[in-house]
C-alpha cells in the first residue's frame, strides 16, 4: 500500500535477492553487533570493501529525494573522507567524525563512496 518508499520495496528486494543464511554456532551467548547503520531508509549501504588498514563504504540515495543521513560504525575509525569510484580520496573530501557518526548529504539517486581509515 502507498508509494514504493512507504511499502519498503527496496528492503524487500534486498531480502529476496540476498537472503539471510543461518549457520550453526556454539551455544555461548554473543552480544548483538552491527558494523554499520544508516539513519535514513532512503539511503542504502550497498557494500563495504576491505583494504589494508581501511574500509571503503558505498552508499546511494534510493528514493529520489534530497536527504541528510548519518552513517554510524562500530569500527575504530581514525579518519574518514569521501573518495571517487576508483577509491581515490576527493579533494576537500575530509569528513568530521562526530558523536552521531558521519554526516552525509545526498541528492536524488546520488552514490557516495567513503574511505574509512582504521586505527591499528
trRosetta pair geometry for C-beta under 8 A, 3 or more apart (Angstrom, degrees):
i j d omega theta_ij theta_ji phi_ij phi_ji
1 6 7.2 -67 100 113 66 122
1 7 6.5 155 53 -88 40 99
2 5 7.8 -80 131 67 109 68
2 6 3.4 -45 117 79 139 146
2 7 5.8 177 70 -46 89 83
3 6 4.8 98 51 8 75 100
3 7 6.9 -148 93 -2 39 91
4 7 5.7 -60 -141 45 32 110
4 9 4.2 -42 -166 11 91 139
4 10 7.5 86 151 -30 102 80
5 8 7.9 33 171 -64 29 35
5 9 7.7 -52 -62 21 22 96
5 41 7.5 118 -169 111 86 116
5 42 7.2 -4 -137 -94 118 84
5 63 4.8 54 -101 -130 122 117
7 12 7.7 -43 136 -3 87 136
8 11 4.7 -42 -180 43 95 114
8 12 5.7 101 119 -25 88 97
8 41 7.6 -72 -109 -172 80 135
9 12 5.7 -60 -146 40 30 112
9 13 6.2 33 156 -23 67 106
10 13 5.7 -53 -150 33 30 112
10 14 6.7 28 152 -15 63 103
10 44 6.4 -114 158 -73 136 131
10 62 5.1 71 -106 142 160 150
11 14 5.7 -53 -150 37 34 110
11 15 6.3 36 151 -20 66 106
11 41 7.6 -54 -41 -157 123 101
12 15 5.5 -53 -147 37 33 114
12 16 6.4 33 154 -19 65 105
13 16 5.7 -54 -148 36 31 111
13 17 6.1 12 161 -4 67 113
14 17 6.1 -66 -137 49 28 98
14 18 5.6 -29 -179 37 69 109
14 44 7.7 178 -59 -145 142 125
15 18 7.2 -70 -114 64 15 69
15 19 6.7 50 175 -102 56 58
15 20 7.8 -26 -143 -17 78 90
16 19 7.2 -8 -154 -64 18 85
25 30 7.7 -47 143 -6 148 136
30 33 7.6 -66 151 -2 101 110
33 74 6.7 -111 -163 61 86 166
34 37 5.9 63 116 -53 136 96
34 74 6.7 124 81 -6 53 125
35 48 7.0 -136 115 57 138 171
35 73 6.1 -6 163 -147 63 87
35 74 6.0 -110 -130 42 35 95
35 75 6.2 33 -159 -41 87 100
36 45 5.7 166 121 -158 141 172
36 48 6.6 173 -21 -59 144 143
36 57 6.9 145 -106 -126 153 140
36 71 6.7 -25 -158 -169 103 89
36 72 6.9 144 -157 82 51 54
36 73 5.1 -18 -98 -98 69 82
36 74 8.0 -122 -59 11 35 76
37 71 7.8 159 81 -156 45 45
37 72 4.8 -10 58 60 91 104
37 73 7.9 -179 20 -76 63 41
38 43 5.0 -128 167 92 139 111
38 44 7.7 -174 52 -113 163 12
38 45 5.4 179 -32 -35 130 106
38 59 6.8 146 -102 -130 143 135
38 69 5.5 12 -175 168 94 130
38 70 7.3 161 -154 80 47 49
38 71 5.7 -15 -103 -102 77 66
38 72 7.7 -170 -77 22 30 74
39 43 7.9 35 59 42 58 126
39 69 5.1 176 56 -159 88 72
39 70 4.1 51 -11 42 132 89
39 71 7.9 -107 -2 -58 86 31
39 72 7.5 85 -47 -12 89 104
39 100 7.9 3 -55 171 143 109
39 101 7.8 179 -30 45 112 139
40 43 4.6 72 76 9 104 102
40 67 5.2 130 -164 159 166 139
40 68 7.7 147 -43 89 140 36
40 69 3.9 -98 13 -100 116 108
40 70 8.0 121 -16 23 86 60
41 63 7.7 66 107 -45 79 134
42 61 5.7 8 144 -153 99 79
42 62 6.1 -170 -174 51 54 72
42 63 4.0 -73 -130 11 98 124
42 65 5.4 -64 -146 50 154 119
42 67 4.9 131 75 -10 141 165
42 69 7.3 -148 67 -65 89 127
42 106 7.5 -173 116 79 111 142
43 59 5.5 17 178 175 103 119
43 60 7.2 172 -150 86 63 28
43 61 5.7 -36 -96 -97 71 59
43 62 7.1 152 -109 6 19 88
43 67 6.5 -143 -44 94 102 133
43 69 4.3 -63 1 -31 153 170
43 104 7.4 111 -135 89 158 125
43 106 6.1 171 -94 -15 108 157
44 59 6.5 166 83 -155 45 68
44 60 5.6 -14 56 59 94 78
44 62 5.0 53 -13 -31 116 132
45 48 7.1 6 167 -45 112 96
45 57 6.4 -37 -150 -173 103 107
45 58 7.6 122 -163 82 55 48
45 59 5.1 -34 -101 -98 56 91
45 71 7.5 117 -87 -125 118 106
46 58 4.8 -44 60 98 109 99
46 59 6.5 173 4 -103 83 30
46 60 6.1 36 -33 5 122 101
47 57 7.4 -178 94 -147 49 46
47 58 5.0 17 52 41 85 108
48 55 5.5 4 -178 177 99 116
48 56 7.1 165 -155 82 50 45
48 57 4.9 -10 -105 -101 83 77
48 58 7.8 -160 -75 18 41 67
49 55 6.8 154 75 -161 42 64
49 56 4.7 -12 57 57 98 96
49 57 8.0 -171 20 -74 66 34
49 58 7.9 36 -5 -10 103 102
50 55 6.0 -33 -103 -106 47 77
51 54 4.4 -16 72 72 108 93
51 55 6.7 179 23 -89 81 25
51 56 6.2 61 -16 -17 120 97
51 87 7.4 150 -66 180 150 148
53 117 6.5 9 139 -155 92 75
53 118 5.7 -151 -175 52 55 90
53 120 6.7 -35 -124 -71 103 101
54 115 5.9 -3 -180 -174 132 88
54 116 6.1 156 -161 82 75 52
54 117 5.0 -36 -100 -104 101 52
54 118 6.1 -172 -93 1 37 86
55 75 6.6 -21 12 160 144 176
55 115 7.9 158 82 -156 41 46
55 116 4.7 -10 59 59 87 108
55 118 6.8 66 -6 -43 92 114
56 83 6.8 -69 -129 54 109 139
56 87 5.3 -58 -100 -119 153 113
56 113 6.0 -3 -175 -174 104 101
56 114 7.1 157 -156 78 54 44
56 115 5.5 -22 -102 -100 78 65
56 116 7.5 -176 -84 19 28 75
57 71 7.0 137 112 -167 154 149
57 113 7.2 157 80 -156 45 51
57 114 4.8 -16 60 60 96 98
57 116 6.5 40 -7 -12 109 115
58 111 6.6 -6 -171 -172 97 99
58 112 7.3 168 -150 88 51 47
58 113 5.1 -19 -99 -101 78 76
58 114 7.9 179 -80 19 32 70
59 69 7.7 -140 159 79 149 140
59 71 7.0 -128 -44 -85 155 128
59 104 6.9 59 74 136 146 165
59 106 7.8 -98 120 -80 107 130
59 111 7.4 161 86 -154 43 54
59 112 5.2 -10 62 60 90 94
59 114 7.2 14 7 -1 108 111
60 106 7.7 119 -172 -139 35 134
60 109 6.7 0 177 -166 107 47
60 110 6.7 -176 -147 91 67 41
60 111 4.6 -24 -96 -99 99 69
60 112 7.3 170 -84 18 46 66
61 64 7.6 154 132 -50 102 15
61 65 6.6 -130 177 60 122 65
61 66 8.0 7 -161 -108 163 27
61 67 6.1 156 -126 36 120 109
61 106 3.7 148 -56 157 127 138
61 107 6.9 -168 34 81 155 27
61 108 6.1 -130 105 -141 129 24
61 109 5.8 -96 79 -59 88 15
61 110 5.1 37 16 41 115 77
62 109 7.3 67 -106 -104 29 61
63 67 7.6 61 51 -24 117 138
63 108 7.9 -99 88 -128 54 78
64 108 4.5 19 -156 -142 48 114
64 109 6.3 9 -95 -38 58 91
65 106 7.9 60 91 101 68 105
65 108 6.2 103 9 -91 13 79
66 105 7.9 2 -174 -177 84 86
66 106 6.8 -178 -148 96 44 63
66 107 5.4 -11 -106 -121 86 54
66 108 6.6 -52 -58 -39 64 70
67 105 7.8 177 94 -151 40 50
67 106 5.2 -4 60 59 79 105
68 103 6.4 -7 -174 -170 107 91
68 104 7.1 156 -157 81 57 45
68 105 5.3 -24 -102 -100 78 70
68 106 7.6 175 -87 19 29 74
69 103 8.0 154 82 -154 35 47
69 104 5.3 -24 66 66 82 97
69 106 6.6 15 6 -2 108 118
70 100 4.9 -71 -142 144 149 105
70 101 4.5 112 173 59 95 118
70 102 6.8 144 -158 67 59 43
70 103 6.1 -28 -100 -96 73 55
70 104 7.4 156 -100 18 22 82
71 101 5.2 -159 84 153 43 128
71 102 4.5 -16 57 56 99 102
71 104 5.8 46 -14 -11 108 127
71 114 6.9 171 63 32 167 167
72 100 7.1 -90 -79 163 105 50
72 101 3.7 -104 -83 -79 64 137
72 102 7.8 -176 -73 18 37 70
73 77 6.2 87 74 -33 127 123
73 101 6.9 114 5 -134 66 106
73 116 6.9 8 35 -131 168 163
75 116 6.6 82 91 139 137 144
75 118 6.1 -73 162 -110 112 110
76 118 5.6 78 80 -162 79 85
76 119 4.3 -79 138 43 115 104
77 80 5.8 12 177 -54 133 101
77 97 6.2 175 104 -112 116 130
77 116 5.0 -71 -119 -166 110 106
77 117 7.1 91 -159 68 68 50
77 118 6.3 -63 -103 -103 42 56
77 119 7.4 50 105 -12 6 87
78 117 5.0 -63 63 105 101 93
78 118 6.2 90 -1 171 97 12
78 119 4.5 130 -62 -64 103 73
79 94 7.6 -53 -174 -140 101 91
79 97 7.5 -108 -117 -37 33 120
79 116 7.8 163 86 -156 46 45
79 117 4.4 6 57 48 90 118
80 94 7.6 104 87 -164 57 53
80 95 4.3 -51 105 65 104 111
80 97 6.1 125 10 -73 114 86
80 102 5.5 -104 130 -97 164 134
80 114 6.1 -1 -170 -180 102 108
80 115 7.0 160 -153 83 51 55
80 116 5.3 -11 -105 -106 86 68
80 117 7.3 -149 -71 20 38 75
81 89 5.0 10 119 -137 141 104
81 90 6.9 -170 160 39 98 78
81 93 4.6 82 -178 109 90 97
81 94 5.1 -37 -104 -99 95 43
81 95 5.9 -177 -96 5 32 85
81 114 7.3 160 83 -156 31 64
81 115 5.2 -15 65 58 83 101
81 117 7.9 29 9 -12 98 103
82 89 7.5 100 82 -156 49 60
82 90 4.5 -23 98 27 96 130
82 93 3.5 -119 54 -162 88 113
82 95 6.6 106 -32 -43 76 108
82 112 6.5 -74 -131 -163 102 98
82 113 6.9 98 -166 76 64 62
82 114 6.1 -46 -103 -102 49 64
82 115 7.6 72 160 14 6 84
83 86 7.9 -114 155 73 102 52
83 87 5.1 28 138 -152 143 38
83 88 5.8 159 -163 72 98 29
83 89 5.2 -59 -100 -95 90 35
83 90 5.8 -166 -110 -21 28 82
83 93 6.6 129 -65 135 43 161
83 113 4.9 -69 72 107 82 108
83 114 7.0 133 15 -125 86 14
83 115 4.5 66 -24 -27 130 112
84 87 7.1 -80 70 -12 62 15
84 88 5.2 -3 36 53 106 86
84 90 6.1 123 -44 -75 77 88
84 113 6.7 21 127 50 10 132
85 111 7.6 36 -85 114 104 131
85 113 6.1 155 -93 -22 43 145
87 113 6.6 -110 -94 154 59 143
87 115 6.6 109 -162 -83 80 114
89 93 5.7 -169 -179 58 76 130
89 115 6.2 -81 -88 32 80 148
90 93 3.2 102 68 -55 95 138
95 102 5.1 31 150 -147 139 110
95 103 7.4 -174 -163 50 104 65
95 104 7.8 -12 -129 -79 141 76
95 114 7.0 -15 1 -140 153 111
96 102 7.9 156 76 -126 49 67
96 103 7.6 8 61 24 91 103
97 102 7.0 -40 -111 -80 52 79
98 101 6.5 -10 70 57 83 24
98 102 7.2 140 28 -92 89 29
98 103 6.5 29 20 -24 139 99
100 103 7.3 53 85 -66 116 86
102 114 6.7 111 123 -151 165 154
104 112 5.9 -176 -163 74 127 169
104 114 7.3 -81 -92 -64 130 135
106 110 4.7 -175 -157 58 77 119
106 112 6.9 -106 -92 -20 90 121
107 110 4.6 91 54 -40 70 131
